[in-house]
Amino acid sequence: MSHGNGALGYCRTCDKLMYPDRKTARKVARNHSSHKNAYRCPVNELFWHVGELPRMVIEGHVDRETYYGTVS
């Protein structure tokens, strides 16, 4: 199945598209109109997903590094 945006397929556990690397996921995230973030799949750390940043980060109450603990 080709997704045309670099996605390798669909992660049934996370209900999101899977990307092969952070660079590809970040490129897709930049094309979205809202605050999107590339992050590792919590089930299979070989893949990356794109999702919305937490509201606390978007509103500036906490920075991304503090909210997630570490940045990979």
N, C-alpha and C positions, 0 to 999 in steps of 0.2 A: 504494500500500500504506500503510495507516494503522497506526501503532504505538501510538496512544493516549497516548503519554508525551512527545510533542513531537519524536520522531525523524523525520527526513526520509526515511530509508531505510537501506540497509545498505552499508557500505564493504567491498567485496570484498578490497581490498588489505590492510586492517588487521584484517578479520574482526570488525568492531564496528559498532554502530549509529552513525549520523551525526546530530548535533544542529546547529541553525542558529546557535546562539550559546552563549557561556560560561554565561550565566544559566540557560538551559534545561538544559544538561548538569550544572551544579552542583545544580540542583533534583532531577534524577534521581539523582545521586550520593548526595545526603543521604538518599534513600529506601532505599538499600541498607544491609544490616546490617553490612558490613565497611568498612574504610578505602578509600573510592573517591575518585577525583580526576577533575576535568574537565581535559582537555588538548586542544590543537589537533591536528588530523589532520596527520601528517607528510607525507602525499601531497597533500592539498588543504587549505590553510590557511584556507579559508572555513568549514570545518566543525570541529566539536568531537566528542570521544569521551569516554567514561567508562571508567576503569580503576582497578585497584588501585595504591595507592602502593607504591613499592619497600620491601622489608623493612628496609633501613637507615634509612629515614625513619620507618616505623612504630615501630621499636624505639628511636628517638631518638638513633641514632649520628651522624646528620647531619640538618640541617634541609632542608626542601624546596628553598629557594632555592639552597643550596650544591650539592645533588645535581643539580638541573636547570641550574644556571648563571645563568639569568635567569627572572624571572616575568613572564608577559604578562598 
